[in-house]
Amino acid sequence: MSEINDPRAWAEKAEEDFALAQTALKRKKPFITGACFHAQQCAEKYMKALLVSRKKGFPMTHDLLVLNDLCSQAGIFLEIEPKLLNSLTDYAVRTRYPGEGPTMEDAKEAMATARLVRKFSRSFLGL
């Protein structure tokens, strides 16, 4: 099986992002934008792992609401507030460039949402 079609390969990449997000926040001077970015990436990759597990395709997108809709269509119901997924989606691109950035509170919320997606996905995938 090609790694791109292996949900476990997607989960491994998601776990790397989760670890990077956690590490970024544990620094003496936290990397808040990095933590938000990697929290979003963790959730995105886990949601794509769910779709791959059902042999469903998905567009090249960072939009977690789109991925959530695709999961629902595939019979996978994450039951996470769309508002939380939408907030997390913003960190895929917005945090990558200079300008007003997220706060530590934003980063904590991003991590909490990523944890919800992670917990559901790992259980669903039997990991």
Secondary structure, DSSP 4 states (H G I P E B T S, - for coil): --GGG-HHHHHHHHHHHHHHHHHHHHSSS--HHHHHHHHHHHHHHHHHHHHHHTT----S---HHHHHHHHHHTT------HHHHHHHHHTTTGGGSSSS---HHHHHHHHHHHHHHHHHHHHHHT-
